[in-house]
Amino acid sequence: GENVEQHPSTLSVQEGDSAVIKCTYSDSASNYFPWYKQELGKRPQLIIDIRSNVGEKKDQRIAVTLNKTAKHFSLHITETQPEDSAVYFCAATNTGNQFYFGTGTSLTVIP
Amino acid sequence: DAGVIQSPRHEVTEMGQEVTLRCKPISGHNSLFWYRQTMMRGLELLIYFNNNVPIDDSGMPEDRFSAKMPNASFSTLKIQPSEPRDSAVYFCASSFSVGTGDYEQYFGPGTRLTVT
C-alpha cells in the first residue's frame, strides 16, 4: 500500500518568514494530494490540494508543488502570520477513498 | 448545509462500558470515513463506506470495534467493551467520489472519547 512520510514534525518560523513542509509518497498510482490544517481542538480542514496532472497550485499565501518523478510534494506558506500556527497534514490517494495521511507538522509562527 | 455532524462531542465512560459514536454525513455525499486520532499514532483510518457498504475495515483495531451505515444519512461506530487505550478523538468524514476526481473529504468536529 501507500506510505506517506512528512517532514519536519515541528517547525518554528518568525512572523513574515516562509514555511515549507515536505511529503514523500511511495505509490506512483497516487493522483490526488490534499493538505489539511488542524488548529488545536478543531477538525482537519482542507486548505489546498493538487492533482497529478498539475505541477504547482497557488492560493494567496499558500502553494503546493508536486514532483511526480521524485514522488514528493510540498506545502509553501509565505508571509506567515500567527494564525497560521497549527498542525498540517499531507495525504495521498489514488481512489478518493483510502487516504494515506502523513504524521503531521506542528507549525508555530512566532510574532 | 450544516456539514458533517457528530455526536456526542465528548464522551467519558468507564472501562467495560459500551460506547456508540454517531455521524451524519453531508447530504449527497456517498462515501463516509471513520478516523481515530491520537498523539502517538496520528490520524488513522478505521473503516470507510461507499454507498452505505463497508469497503475496507482493515483499520479497525479489533473485534471490539464495529461500524454500521444503515442509510445514506447515518453511521455509527461502536466500541464494546471499551478500554482506556481507546481514548482518542474520533472523526467522521464524508466525500462525494464517483470517478469525478473531486476527492475532498469534509471532517466532522470529532468526538473526544475518554475511557477511565
Interface residues (C-beta under 8 A of the other chain):
Chain A: Y32 P34 Y36 K42 R43 P44 Q45 L46 D49 R51 F89 T93 T95 G96 N97 Q98 F99 F101 T103 G104
Chain B: S31 F33 G42 L43 L45 Y48 N50 I55 D56 F91 S95 S97 G101 D102 Y103 E104 Q105 Y106 F107 G108 P109 G110
